Amino acid sequence: MSIGGAFGSYSYVNLVLTDVHVGTFDLSGGNASLSFQTGANGPDSYVSISGSVIITEFTPAVIEGTFQFTGVDSLNVSRQITEGQFITSYTM
């Protein structure tokens, strides 16, 4: 499952989970990944190397949770995202 969200004019977060369920996902474990893109003058992309996603609700209509992670870009520059949260409806 892929969950994406935009905030501001130039920022985007994408979460990919391979086995969705209520619980904690380690972003260095291979069953989840996060990426963050930002930049008005061209995208800066950061891919997760550590952190976690916590799914707090997963029903047939809603998925909700929180996340925090450290990501690196193509030049190995790191960026931390903390206190992230999401709630979205979906259909299967």
PDB file of N, CA, C and O in Angstrom:
ATOM      1  N   MET A   1       0.842  -1.158   0.000  1.00  0.00           N
ATOM      2  CA  MET A   1       0.000   0.000   0.000  1.00  0.00           C
ATOM      3  C   MET A   1       0.894   1.230   0.000  1.00  0.00           C
ATOM      4  O   MET A   1       1.908   1.275   0.697  1.00  0.00           O
ATOM      5  N   SER A   2       0.510   2.219  -0.784  1.00  0.00           N
ATOM      6  CA  SER A   2       1.244   3.475  -0.852  1.00  0.00           C
ATOM      7  C   SER A   2       0.329   4.604  -0.383  1.00  0.00           C
ATOM      8  O   SER A   2      -0.807   4.726  -0.841  1.00  0.00           O
ATOM      9  N   ILE A   3       0.834   5.423   0.532  1.00  0.00           N
ATOM     10  CA  ILE A   3       0.094   6.571   1.051  1.00  0.00           C
ATOM     11  C   ILE A   3       0.947   7.801   0.799  1.00  0.00           C
ATOM     12  O   ILE A   3       2.109   7.844   1.202  1.00  0.00           O
ATOM     13  N   GLY A   4       0.387   8.787   0.145  1.00  0.00           N
ATOM     14  CA  GLY A   4       1.124  10.001  -0.150  1.00  0.00           C
ATOM     15  C   GLY A   4       0.375  11.221   0.320  1.00  0.00           C
ATOM     16  O   GLY A   4      -0.852  11.222   0.412  1.00  0.00           O
ATOM     17  N   GLY A   5       1.130  12.259   0.619  1.00  0.00           N
ATOM     18  CA  GLY A   5       0.494  13.499   1.036  1.00  0.00           C
ATOM     19  C   GLY A   5       1.370  14.689   0.730  1.00  0.00           C
ATOM     20  O   GLY A   5       2.596  14.617   0.811  1.00  0.00           O
ATOM     21  N   ALA A   6       0.726  15.780   0.378  1.00  0.00           N
ATOM     22  CA  ALA A   6       1.426  17.024   0.083  1.00  0.00           C
ATOM     23  C   ALA A   6       1.155  18.025   1.193  1.00  0.00           C
ATOM     24  O   ALA A   6       0.082  18.030   1.797  1.00  0.00           O
ATOM     25  N   PHE A   7       2.141  18.870   1.454  1.00  0.00           N
ATOM     26  CA  PHE A   7       1.953  19.970   2.376  1.00  0.00           C
ATOM     27  C   PHE A   7       2.818  21.124   1.901  1.00  0.00           C
ATOM     28  O   PHE A   7       3.936  20.925   1.424  1.00  0.00           O
ATOM     29  N   GLY A   8       2.287  22.332   2.036  1.00  0.00           N
ATOM     30  CA  GLY A   8       2.978  23.462   1.454  1.00  0.00           C
ATOM     31  C   GLY A   8       2.903  23.385  -0.059  1.00  0.00           C
ATOM     32  O   GLY A   8       2.173  22.563  -0.614  1.00  0.00           O
ATOM     33  N   SER A   9       3.648  24.229  -0.709  1.00  0.00           N
ATOM     34  CA  SER A   9       3.614  24.264  -2.165  1.00  0.00           C
ATOM     35  C   SER A   9       4.542  23.255  -2.824  1.00  0.00           C
ATOM     36  O   SER A   9       4.309  22.857  -3.965  1.00  0.00           O
ATOM     37  N   TYR A  10       5.598  22.832  -2.117  1.00  0.00           N
ATOM     38  CA  TYR A  10       6.628  22.036  -2.778  1.00  0.00           C
ATOM     39  C   TYR A  10       7.070  20.801  -2.008  1.00  0.00           C
ATOM     40  O   TYR A  10       8.135  20.252  -2.293  1.00  0.00           O
ATOM     41  N   SER A  11       6.281  20.352  -1.042  1.00  0.00           N
ATOM     42  CA  SER A  11       6.708  19.220  -0.226  1.00  0.00           C
ATOM     43  C   SER A  11       5.734  18.062  -0.351  1.00  0.00           C
ATOM     44  O   SER A  11       4.521  18.249  -0.442  1.00  0.00           O
ATOM     45  N   TYR A  12       6.299  16.854  -0.351  1.00  0.00           N
ATOM     46  CA  TYR A  12       5.503  15.649  -0.546  1.00  0.00           C
ATOM     47  C   TYR A  12       6.136  14.503   0.240  1.00  0.00           C
ATOM     48  O   TYR A  12       7.356  14.334   0.223  1.00  0.00           O
ATOM     49  N   VAL A  13       5.315  13.721   0.925  1.00  0.00           N
ATOM     50  CA  VAL A  13       5.777  12.532   1.638  1.00  0.00           C
ATOM     51  C   VAL A  13       5.072  11.319   1.055  1.00  0.00           C
ATOM     52  O   VAL A  13       3.869  11.363   0.797  1.00  0.00           O
ATOM     53  N   ASN A  14       5.810  10.240   0.846  1.00  0.00           N
ATOM     54  CA  ASN A  14       5.235   8.996   0.342  1.00  0.00           C
ATOM     55  C   ASN A  14       5.648   7.850   1.265  1.00  0.00           C
ATOM     56  O   ASN A  14       6.833   7.665   1.542  1.00  0.00           O
ATOM     57  N   LEU A  15       4.669   7.087   1.738  1.00  0.00           N
ATOM     58  CA  LEU A  15       4.876   5.939   2.606  1.00  0.00           C
ATOM     59  C   LEU A  15       4.470   4.683   1.849  1.00  0.00           C
ATOM     60  O   LEU A  15       3.392   4.634   1.256  1.00  0.00           O
ATOM     61  N   VAL A  16       5.325   3.670   1.868  1.00  0.00           N
ATOM     62  CA  VAL A  16       5.016   2.390   1.231  1.00  0.00           C
ATOM     63  C   VAL A  16       5.125   1.289   2.288  1.00  0.00           C
ATOM     64  O   VAL A  16       6.162   1.126   2.932  1.00  0.00           O
ATOM     65  N   LEU A  17       4.027   0.537   2.451  1.00  0.00           N
ATOM     66  CA  LEU A  17       3.973  -0.580   3.397  1.00  0.00           C
ATOM     67  C   LEU A  17       3.652  -1.855   2.625  1.00  0.00           C
ATOM     68  O   LEU A  17       2.782  -1.851   1.754  1.00  0.00           O
ATOM     69  N   THR A  18       4.354  -2.954   2.941  1.00  0.00           N
ATOM     70  CA  THR A  18       4.102  -4.204   2.222  1.00  0.00           C
ATOM     71  C   THR A  18       3.091  -5.109   2.925  1.00  0.00           C
ATOM     72  O   THR A  18       2.440  -5.920   2.268  1.00  0.00           O
ATOM     73  N   ASP A  19       2.948  -4.988   4.235  1.00  0.00           N
ATOM     74  CA  ASP A  19       2.025  -5.830   5.002  1.00  0.00           C
ATOM     75  C   ASP A  19       1.314  -4.940   6.007  1.00  0.00           C
ATOM     76  O   ASP A  19       1.779  -4.796   7.137  1.00  0.00           O
ATOM     77  N   VAL A  20       0.201  -4.344   5.620  1.00  0.00           N
ATOM     78  CA  VAL A  20      -0.462  -3.338   6.442  1.00  0.00           C
ATOM     79  C   VAL A  20      -1.246  -3.988   7.575  1.00  0.00           C
ATOM     80  O   VAL A  20      -2.066  -4.880   7.354  1.00  0.00           O
ATOM     81  N   HIS A  21      -0.975  -3.519   8.800  1.00  0.00           N
ATOM     82  CA  HIS A  21      -1.700  -3.954   9.987  1.00  0.00           C
ATOM     83  C   HIS A  21      -1.406  -2.950  11.107  1.00  0.00           C
ATOM     84  O   HIS A  21      -0.451  -2.179  11.013  1.00  0.00           O
ATOM     85  N   VAL A  22      -2.214  -2.958  12.151  1.00  0.00           N
ATOM     86  CA  VAL A  22      -1.937  -2.108  13.304  1.00  0.00           C
ATOM     87  C   VAL A  22      -0.642  -2.595  13.936  1.00  0.00           C
ATOM     88  O   VAL A  22      -0.479  -3.787  14.197  1.00  0.00           O
ATOM     89  N   GLY A  23       0.275  -1.670  14.179  1.00  0.00           N
ATOM     90  CA  GLY A  23       1.554  -2.026  14.775  1.00  0.00           C
ATOM     91  C   GLY A  23       2.645  -1.075  14.342  1.00  0.00           C
ATOM     92  O   GLY A  23       2.389  -0.066  13.685  1.00  0.00           O
ATOM     93  N   THR A  24       3.868  -1.410  14.719  1.00  0.00           N
ATOM     94  CA  THR A  24       5.040  -0.583  14.441  1.00  0.00           C
ATOM     95  C   THR A  24       5.862  -1.197  13.325  1.00  0.00           C
ATOM     96  O   THR A  24       6.122  -2.400  13.318  1.00  0.00           O
ATOM     97  N   PHE A  25       6.266  -0.363  12.385  1.00  0.00           N
ATOM     98  CA  PHE A  25       7.086  -0.774  11.253  1.00  0.00           C
ATOM     99  C   PHE A  25       8.440  -0.086  11.351  1.00  0.00           C
ATOM    100  O   PHE A  25       8.509   1.140  11.435  1.00  0.00           O
ATOM    101  N   ASP A  26       9.513  -0.863  11.340  1.00  0.00           N
ATOM    102  CA  ASP A  26      10.876  -0.334  11.363  1.00  0.00           C
ATOM    103  C   ASP A  26      11.270   0.012   9.935  1.00  0.00           C
ATOM    104  O   ASP A  26      11.244  -0.850   9.057  1.00  0.00           O
ATOM    105  N   LEU A  27      11.631   1.254   9.699  1.00  0.00           N
ATOM    106  CA  LEU A  27      11.951   1.694   8.340  1.00  0.00           C
ATOM    107  C   LEU A  27      13.294   1.173   7.831  1.00  0.00           C
ATOM    108  O   LEU A  27      13.630   1.388   6.667  1.00  0.00           O
ATOM    109  N   SER A  28      14.052   0.505   8.664  1.00  0.00           N
ATOM    110  CA  SER A  28      15.282  -0.126   8.179  1.00  0.00           C
ATOM    111  C   SER A  28      15.098  -1.627   7.999  1.00  0.00           C
ATOM    112  O   SER A  28      16.058  -2.340   7.708  1.00  0.00           O
ATOM    113  N   GLY A  29      13.846  -2.120   8.174  1.00  0.00           N
ATOM    114  CA  GLY A  29      13.592  -3.550   8.116  1.00  0.00           C
ATOM    115  C   GLY A  29      13.148  -4.089   6.777  1.00  0.00           C
ATOM    116  O   GLY A  29      13.051  -5.307   6.623  1.00  0.00           O
ATOM    117  N   GLY A  30      12.871  -3.240   5.798  1.00  0.00           N
ATOM    118  CA  GLY A  30      12.519  -3.721   4.471  1.00  0.00           C
ATOM    119  C   GLY A  30      11.036  -3.875   4.191  1.00  0.00           C
ATOM    120  O   GLY A  30      10.658  -4.032   3.030  1.00  0.00           O
ATOM    121  N   ASN A  31      10.164  -3.835   5.223  1.00  0.00           N
ATOM    122  CA  ASN A  31       8.737  -3.979   4.962  1.00  0.00           C
ATOM    123  C   ASN A  31       8.016  -2.632   4.914  1.00  0.00           C
ATOM    124  O   ASN A  31       6.792  -2.582   4.790  1.00  0.00           O
ATOM    125  N   ALA A  32       8.779  -1.544   5.013  1.00  0.00           N
ATOM    126  CA  ALA A  32       8.205  -0.196   4.921  1.00  0.00           C
ATOM    127  C   ALA A  32       9.292   0.772   4.472  1.00  0.00           C
ATOM    128  O   ALA A  32      10.472   0.580   4.767  1.00  0.00           O
ATOM    129  N   SER A  33       8.883   1.804   3.762  1.00  0.00           N
ATOM    130  CA  SER A  33       9.829   2.855   3.377  1.00  0.00           C
ATOM    131  C   SER A  33       9.087   4.184   3.308  1.00  0.00           C
ATOM    132  O   SER A  33       7.880   4.230   3.071  1.00  0.00           O
ATOM    133  N   LEU A  34       9.825   5.247   3.517  1.00  0.00           N
ATOM    134  CA  LEU A  34       9.295   6.600   3.445  1.00  0.00           C
ATOM    135  C   LEU A  34      10.223   7.429   2.583  1.00  0.00           C
ATOM    136  O   LEU A  34      11.439   7.242   2.610  1.00  0.00           O
ATOM    137  N   SER A  35       9.652   8.339   1.824  1.00  0.00           N
ATOM    138  CA  SER A  35      10.468   9.298   1.090  1.00  0.00           C
ATOM    139  C   SER A  35       9.849  10.675   1.244  1.00  0.00           C
ATOM    140  O   SER A  35       8.641  10.816   1.433  1.00  0.00           O
ATOM    141  N   PHE A  36      10.696  11.680   1.161  1.00  0.00           N
ATOM    142  CA  PHE A  36      10.286  13.066   1.329  1.00  0.00           C
ATOM    143  C   PHE A  36      10.904  13.868   0.197  1.00  0.00           C
ATOM    144  O   PHE A  36      12.106  13.778  -0.050  1.00  0.00           O
ATOM    145  N   GLN A  37      10.086  14.651  -0.488  1.00  0.00           N
ATOM    146  CA  GLN A  37      10.587  15.498  -1.568  1.00  0.00           C
ATOM    147  C   GLN A  37      10.199  16.940  -1.279  1.00  0.00           C
ATOM    148  O   GLN A  37       9.085  17.218  -0.834  1.00  0.00           O
ATOM    149  N   THR A  38      11.119  17.843  -1.533  1.00  0.00           N
ATOM    150  CA  THR A  38      10.856  19.258  -1.346  1.00  0.00           C
ATOM    151  C   THR A  38      11.734  20.046  -2.306  1.00  0.00           C
ATOM    152  O   THR A  38      12.718  19.519  -2.824  1.00  0.00           O
ATOM    153  N   GLY A  39      11.388  21.289  -2.544  1.00  0.00           N
ATOM    154  CA  GLY A  39      12.237  22.145  -3.359  1.00  0.00           C
ATOM    155  C   GLY A  39      11.498  22.908  -4.424  1.00  0.00           C
ATOM    156  O   GLY A  39      10.948  22.319  -5.354  1.00  0.00           O
ATOM    157  N   ALA A  40      11.483  24.210  -4.294  1.00  0.00           N
ATOM    158  CA  ALA A  40      10.836  25.068  -5.284  1.00  0.00           C
ATOM    159  C   ALA A  40      11.655  25.165  -6.562  1.00  0.00           C
ATOM    160  O   ALA A  40      11.100  25.392  -7.637  1.00  0.00           O
ATOM    161  N   ASN A  41      12.968  24.997  -6.457  1.00  0.00           N
ATOM    162  CA  ASN A  41      13.861  25.141  -7.610  1.00  0.00           C
ATOM    163  C   ASN A  41      14.334  23.799  -8.140  1.00  0.00           C
ATOM    164  O   ASN A  41      15.419  23.711  -8.716  1.00  0.00           O
ATOM    165  N   GLY A  42      13.559  22.781  -7.959  1.00  0.00           N
ATOM    166  CA  GLY A  42      13.938  21.430  -8.348  1.00  0.00           C
ATOM    167  C   GLY A  42      13.857  20.545  -7.135  1.00  0.00           C
ATOM    168  O   GLY A  42      14.159  20.990  -6.027  1.00  0.00           O
ATOM    169  N   PRO A  43      13.461  19.313  -7.309  1.00  0.00           N
ATOM    170  CA  PRO A  43      13.211  18.468  -6.137  1.00  0.00           C
ATOM    171  C   PRO A  43      14.475  18.013  -5.430  1.00  0.00           C
ATOM    172  O   PRO A  43      15.462  17.639  -6.064  1.00  0.00           O
ATOM    173  N   ASP A  44      14.427  18.052  -4.115  1.00  0.00           N
ATOM    174  CA  ASP A  44      15.393  17.386  -3.254  1.00  0.00           C
ATOM    175  C   ASP A  44      14.663  16.177  -2.702  1.00  0.00           C
ATOM    176  O   ASP A  44      13.599  16.327  -2.103  1.00  0.00           O
ATOM    177  N   SER A  45      15.203  14.988  -2.888  1.00  0.00           N
ATOM    178  CA  SER A  45      14.540  13.760  -2.461  1.00  0.00           C
ATOM    179  C   SER A  45      15.346  13.081  -1.368  1.00  0.00           C
ATOM    180  O   SER A  45      16.561  12.916  -1.485  1.00  0.00           O
ATOM    181  N   TYR A  46      14.663  12.691  -0.313  1.00  0.00           N
ATOM    182  CA  TYR A  46      15.274  12.006   0.820  1.00  0.00           C
ATOM    183  C   TYR A  46      14.575  10.672   1.016  1.00  0.00           C
ATOM    184  O   TYR A  46      13.347  10.618   1.093  1.00  0.00           O
ATOM    185  N   VAL A  47      15.346   9.595   1.097  1.00  0.00           N
ATOM    186  CA  VAL A  47      14.804   8.245   1.265  1.00  0.00           C
ATOM    187  C   VAL A  47      15.168   7.753   2.663  1.00  0.00           C
ATOM    188  O   VAL A  47      16.295   7.947   3.118  1.00  0.00           O
ATOM    189  N   SER A  48      14.218   7.118   3.341  1.00  0.00           N
ATOM    190  CA  SER A  48      14.425   6.690   4.725  1.00  0.00           C
ATOM    191  C   SER A  48      15.566   5.691   4.860  1.00  0.00           C
ATOM    192  O   SER A  48      15.709   4.763   4.064  1.00  0.00           O
ATOM    193  N   ILE A  49      16.381   5.913   5.906  1.00  0.00           N
ATOM    194  CA  ILE A  49      17.414   4.945   6.279  1.00  0.00           C
ATOM    195  C   ILE A  49      17.185   4.433   7.698  1.00  0.00           C
ATOM    196  O   ILE A  49      17.741   3.409   8.095  1.00  0.00           O
ATOM    197  N   SER A  50      16.357   5.158   8.462  1.00  0.00           N
ATOM    198  CA  SER A  50      15.996   4.726   9.810  1.00  0.00           C
ATOM    199  C   SER A  50      14.704   5.428  10.212  1.00  0.00           C
ATOM    200  O   SER A  50      14.278   6.392   9.576  1.00  0.00           O
ATOM    201  N   GLY A  51      14.099   4.930  11.266  1.00  0.00           N
ATOM    202  CA  GLY A  51      12.877   5.529  11.765  1.00  0.00           C
ATOM    203  C   GLY A  51      11.779   4.494  11.901  1.00  0.00           C
ATOM    204  O   GLY A  51      12.024   3.291  11.817  1.00  0.00           O
ATOM    205  N   SER A  52      10.561   4.982  12.113  1.00  0.00           N
ATOM    206  CA  SER A  52       9.450   4.059  12.295  1.00  0.00           C
ATOM    207  C   SER A  52       8.132   4.672  11.842  1.00  0.00           C
ATOM    208  O   SER A  52       7.968   5.890  11.778  1.00  0.00           O
ATOM    209  N   VAL A  53       7.209   3.781  11.532  1.00  0.00           N
ATOM    210  CA  VAL A  53       5.828   4.123  11.229  1.00  0.00           C
ATOM    211  C   VAL A  53       4.977   3.319  12.203  1.00  0.00           C
ATOM    212  O   VAL A  53       5.189   2.118  12.370  1.00  0.00           O
ATOM    213  N   ILE A  54       4.026   3.969  12.841  1.00  0.00           N
ATOM    214  CA  ILE A  54       3.119   3.279  13.745  1.00  0.00           C
ATOM    215  C   ILE A  54       1.706   3.411  13.190  1.00  0.00           C
ATOM    216  O   ILE A  54       1.166   4.514  13.105  1.00  0.00           O
ATOM    217  N   ILE A  55       1.112   2.283  12.812  1.00  0.00           N
ATOM    218  CA  ILE A  55      -0.279   2.274  12.358  1.00  0.00           C
ATOM    219  C   ILE A  55      -1.139   2.097  13.608  1.00  0.00           C
ATOM    220  O   ILE A  55      -1.039   1.085  14.301  1.00  0.00           O
ATOM    221  N   THR A  56      -1.987   3.095  13.891  1.00  0.00           N
ATOM    222  CA  THR A  56      -2.831   3.055  15.088  1.00  0.00           C
ATOM    223  C   THR A  56      -4.251   2.617  14.783  1.00  0.00           C
ATOM    224  O   THR A  56      -4.963   2.151  15.672  1.00  0.00           O
ATOM    225  N   GLU A  57      -4.667   2.764  13.533  1.00  0.00           N
ATOM    226  CA  GLU A  57      -6.009   2.313  13.128  1.00  0.00           C
ATOM    227  C   GLU A  57      -5.941   1.821  11.696  1.00  0.00           C
ATOM    228  O   GLU A  57      -5.377   2.482  10.824  1.00  0.00           O
ATOM    229  N   PHE A  58      -6.524   0.649  11.462  1.00  0.00           N
ATOM    230  CA  PHE A  58      -6.596   0.096  10.117  1.00  0.00           C
ATOM    231  C   PHE A  58      -7.921  -0.639  10.000  1.00  0.00           C
ATOM    232  O   PHE A  58      -8.070  -1.748  10.512  1.00  0.00           O
ATOM    233  N   THR A  59      -8.875  -0.024   9.328  1.00  0.00           N
ATOM    234  CA  THR A  59     -10.210  -0.587   9.130  1.00  0.00           C
ATOM    235  C   THR A  59     -10.442  -0.720   7.629  1.00  0.00           C
ATOM    236  O   THR A  59      -9.595  -0.296   6.842  1.00  0.00           O
ATOM    237  N   PRO A  60     -11.566  -1.299   7.213  1.00  0.00           N
ATOM    238  CA  PRO A  60     -11.846  -1.374   5.779  1.00  0.00           C
ATOM    239  C   PRO A  60     -12.020  -0.009   5.099  1.00  0.00           C
ATOM    240  O   PRO A  60     -12.133   0.055   3.875  1.00  0.00           O
ATOM    241  N   ALA A  61     -12.044   1.073   5.870  1.00  0.00           N
ATOM    242  CA  ALA A  61     -12.250   2.389   5.268  1.00  0.00           C
ATOM    243  C   ALA A  61     -11.190   3.432   5.639  1.00  0.00           C
ATOM    244  O   ALA A  61     -11.049   4.432   4.934  1.00  0.00           O
ATOM    245  N   VAL A  62     -10.441   3.222   6.730  1.00  0.00           N
ATOM    246  CA  VAL A  62      -9.532   4.250   7.247  1.00  0.00           C
ATOM    247  C   VAL A  62      -8.202   3.633   7.653  1.00  0.00           C
ATOM    248  O   VAL A  62      -8.154   2.527   8.192  1.00  0.00           O
ATOM    249  N   ILE A  63      -7.123   4.365   7.385  1.00  0.00           N
ATOM    250  CA  ILE A  63      -5.814   4.025   7.930  1.00  0.00           C
ATOM    251  C   ILE A  63      -5.264   5.292   8.586  1.00  0.00           C
ATOM    252  O   ILE A  63      -5.312   6.379   8.011  1.00  0.00           O
ATOM    253  N   GLU A  64      -4.738   5.124   9.806  1.00  0.00           N
ATOM    254  CA  GLU A  64      -4.249   6.262  10.575  1.00  0.00           C
ATOM    255  C   GLU A  64      -2.966   5.871  11.294  1.00  0.00           C
ATOM    256  O   GLU A  64      -2.807   4.727  11.718  1.00  0.00           O
ATOM    257  N   GLY A  65      -2.050   6.833  11.427  1.00  0.00           N
ATOM    258  CA  GLY A  65      -0.825   6.537  12.149  1.00  0.00           C
ATOM    259  C   GLY A  65       0.101   7.724  12.251  1.00  0.00           C
ATOM    260  O   GLY A  65      -0.247   8.850  11.897  1.00  0.00           O
ATOM    261  N   THR A  66       1.297   7.441  12.748  1.00  0.00           N
ATOM    262  CA  THR A  66       2.332   8.450  12.928  1.00  0.00           C
ATOM    263  C   THR A  66       3.642   7.928  12.334  1.00  0.00           C
ATOM    264  O   THR A  66       3.786   6.733  12.074  1.00  0.00           O
ATOM    265  N   PHE A  67       4.591   8.841  12.124  1.00  0.00           N
ATOM    266  CA  PHE A  67       5.895   8.434  11.615  1.00  0.00           C
ATOM    267  C   PHE A  67       6.968   9.426  12.023  1.00  0.00           C
ATOM    268  O   PHE A  67       6.695  10.588  12.325  1.00  0.00           O
ATOM    269  N   GLN A  68       8.184   8.937  12.022  1.00  0.00           N
ATOM    270  CA  GLN A  68       9.392   9.751  12.185  1.00  0.00           C
ATOM    271  C   GLN A  68      10.505   9.011  11.460  1.00  0.00           C
ATOM    272  O   GLN A  68      10.563   7.781  11.485  1.00  0.00           O
ATOM    273  N   PHE A  69      11.383   9.762  10.815  1.00  0.00           N
ATOM    274  CA  PHE A  69      12.464   9.085  10.098  1.00  0.00           C
ATOM    275  C   PHE A  69      13.616  10.029   9.785  1.00  0.00           C
ATOM    276  O   PHE A  69      13.481  11.252   9.817  1.00  0.00           O
ATOM    277  N   THR A  70      14.749   9.413   9.482  1.00  0.00           N
ATOM    278  CA  THR A  70      15.906  10.108   8.925  1.00  0.00           C
ATOM    279  C   THR A  70      16.055   9.619   7.498  1.00  0.00           C
ATOM    280  O   THR A  70      16.049   8.415   7.240  1.00  0.00           O
ATOM    281  N   GLY A  71      16.189  10.553   6.576  1.00  0.00           N
ATOM    282  CA  GLY A  71      16.372  10.206   5.172  1.00  0.00           C
ATOM    283  C   GLY A  71      17.648  10.825   4.631  1.00  0.00           C
ATOM    284  O   GLY A  71      18.154  11.804   5.180  1.00  0.00           O
ATOM    285  N   VAL A  72      18.160  10.260   3.567  1.00  0.00           N
ATOM    286  CA  VAL A  72      19.347  10.805   2.905  1.00  0.00           C
ATOM    287  C   VAL A  72      19.035  11.052   1.440  1.00  0.00           C
ATOM    288  O   VAL A  72      18.217  10.361   0.833  1.00  0.00           O
ATOM    289  N   ASP A  73      19.712  12.061   0.883  1.00  0.00           N
ATOM    290  CA  ASP A  73      19.543  12.348  -0.537  1.00  0.00           C
ATOM    291  C   ASP A  73      20.668  11.704  -1.330  1.00  0.00           C
ATOM    292  O   ASP A  73      21.455  10.939  -0.773  1.00  0.00           O
ATOM    293  N   SER A  74      20.755  11.998  -2.608  1.00  0.00           N
ATOM    294  CA  SER A  74      21.756  11.366  -3.482  1.00  0.00           C
ATOM    295  C   SER A  74      23.188  11.787  -3.140  1.00  0.00           C
ATOM    296  O   SER A  74      24.140  11.125  -3.553  1.00  0.00           O
ATOM    297  N   LEU A  75      23.349  12.877  -2.392  1.00  0.00           N
ATOM    298  CA  LEU A  75      24.680  13.325  -1.971  1.00  0.00           C
ATOM    299  C   LEU A  75      24.999  12.889  -0.547  1.00  0.00           C
ATOM    300  O   LEU A  75      25.994  13.327   0.031  1.00  0.00           O
ATOM    301  N   ASN A  76      24.151  12.022   0.023  1.00  0.00           N
ATOM    302  CA  ASN A  76      24.282  11.512   1.383  1.00  0.00           C
ATOM    303  C   ASN A  76      24.079  12.591   2.452  1.00  0.00           C
ATOM    304  O   ASN A  76      24.571  12.462   3.573  1.00  0.00           O
ATOM    305  N   VAL A  77      23.352  13.650   2.096  1.00  0.00           N
ATOM    306  CA  VAL A  77      22.959  14.672   3.064  1.00  0.00           C
ATOM    307  C   VAL A  77      21.699  14.168   3.753  1.00  0.00           C
ATOM    308  O   VAL A  77      20.764  13.710   3.097  1.00  0.00           O
ATOM    309  N   SER A  78      21.680  14.254   5.081  1.00  0.00           N
ATOM    310  CA  SER A  78      20.532  13.704   5.807  1.00  0.00           C
ATOM    311  C   SER A  78      19.565  14.796   6.244  1.00  0.00           C
ATOM    312  O   SER A  78      19.919  15.968   6.365  1.00  0.00           O
ATOM    313  N   ARG A  79      18.330  14.362   6.475  1.00  0.00           N
ATOM    314  CA  ARG A  79      17.271  15.247   6.953  1.00  0.00           C
ATOM    315  C   ARG A  79      16.358  14.423   7.845  1.00  0.00           C
ATOM    316  O   ARG A  79      16.031  13.281   7.520  1.00  0.00           O
ATOM    317  N   GLN A  80      15.945  14.998   8.972  1.00  0.00           N
ATOM    318  CA  GLN A  80      15.046  14.311   9.890  1.00  0.00           C
ATOM    319  C   GLN A  80      13.644  14.880   9.783  1.00  0.00           C
ATOM    320  O   GLN A  80      13.448  16.091   9.692  1.00  0.00           O
ATOM    321  N   ILE A  81      12.686  13.987   9.795  1.00  0.00           N
ATOM    322  CA  ILE A  81      11.274  14.343   9.858  1.00  0.00           C
ATOM    323  C   ILE A  81      10.756  13.749  11.167  1.00  0.00           C
ATOM    324  O   ILE A  81      10.903  12.551  11.409  1.00  0.00           O
ATOM    325  N   THR A  82      10.151  14.586  12.007  1.00  0.00           N
ATOM    326  CA  THR A  82       9.646  14.123  13.294  1.00  0.00           C
ATOM    327  C   THR A  82       8.174  14.495  13.439  1.00  0.00           C
ATOM    328  O   THR A  82       7.691  15.432  12.805  1.00  0.00           O
ATOM    329  N   GLU A  83       7.487  13.760  14.266  1.00  0.00           N
ATOM    330  CA  GLU A  83       6.094  14.032  14.605  1.00  0.00           C
ATOM    331  C   GLU A  83       5.159  14.058  13.394  1.00  0.00           C
ATOM    332  O   GLU A  83       4.197  14.825  13.365  1.00  0.00           O
ATOM    333  N   GLY A  84       5.444  13.221  12.397  1.00  0.00           N
ATOM    334  CA  GLY A  84       4.554  13.115  11.244  1.00  0.00           C
ATOM    335  C   GLY A  84       3.310  12.329  11.604  1.00  0.00           C
ATOM    336  O   GLY A  84       3.360  11.428  12.441  1.00  0.00           O
ATOM    337  N   GLN A  85       2.204  12.663  10.983  1.00  0.00           N
ATOM    338  CA  GLN A  85       0.967  11.922  11.217  1.00  0.00           C
ATOM    339  C   GLN A  85       0.134  11.891   9.950  1.00  0.00           C
ATOM    340  O   GLN A  85       0.275  12.752   9.081  1.00  0.00           O
ATOM    341  N   PHE A  86      -0.735  10.895   9.849  1.00  0.00           N
ATOM    342  CA  PHE A  86      -1.605  10.778   8.693  1.00  0.00           C
ATOM    343  C   PHE A  86      -2.905  10.108   9.102  1.00  0.00           C
ATOM    344  O   PHE A  86      -2.948   9.317  10.044  1.00  0.00           O
ATOM    345  N   ILE A  87      -3.939  10.433   8.392  1.00  0.00           N
ATOM    346  CA  ILE A  87      -5.236   9.758   8.473  1.00  0.00           C
ATOM    347  C   ILE A  87      -5.855   9.894   7.098  1.00  0.00           C
ATOM    348  O   ILE A  87      -5.946  10.995   6.555  1.00  0.00           O
ATOM    349  N   THR A  88      -6.278   8.783   6.540  1.00  0.00           N
ATOM    350  CA  THR A  88      -6.853   8.823   5.202  1.00  0.00           C
ATOM    351  C   THR A  88      -7.885   7.721   5.024  1.00  0.00           C
ATOM    352  O   THR A  88      -7.809   6.664   5.650  1.00  0.00           O
ATOM    353  N   SER A  89      -8.826   7.987   4.175  1.00  0.00           N
ATOM    354  CA  SER A  89      -9.777   6.945   3.801  1.00  0.00           C
ATOM    355  C   SER A  89      -9.292   6.300   2.506  1.00  0.00           C
ATOM    356  O   SER A  89      -8.520   6.897   1.756  1.00  0.00           O
ATOM    357  N   TYR A  90      -9.749   5.085   2.254  1.00  0.00           N
ATOM    358  CA  TYR A  90      -9.335   4.373   1.041  1.00  0.00           C
ATOM    359  C   TYR A  90     -10.375   3.319   0.707  1.00  0.00           C
ATOM    360  O   TYR A  90     -11.256   3.012   1.511  1.00  0.00           O
ATOM    361  N   THR A  91     -10.258   2.780  -0.475  1.00  0.00           N
ATOM    362  CA  THR A  91     -11.084   1.654  -0.887  1.00  0.00           C
ATOM    363  C   THR A  91     -10.185   0.577  -1.428  1.00  0.00           C
ATOM    364  O   THR A  91      -9.126   0.862  -1.987  1.00  0.00           O
ATOM    365  N   MET A  92     -10.599  -0.655  -1.267  1.00  0.00           N
ATOM    366  CA  MET A  92      -9.782  -1.779  -1.754  1.00  0.00           C
ATOM    367  C   MET A  92     -10.346  -2.300  -3.043  1.00  0.00           C
ATOM    368  O   MET A  92      -9.805  -3.245  -3.616  1.00  0.00           O
TER     369      MET A  92
END
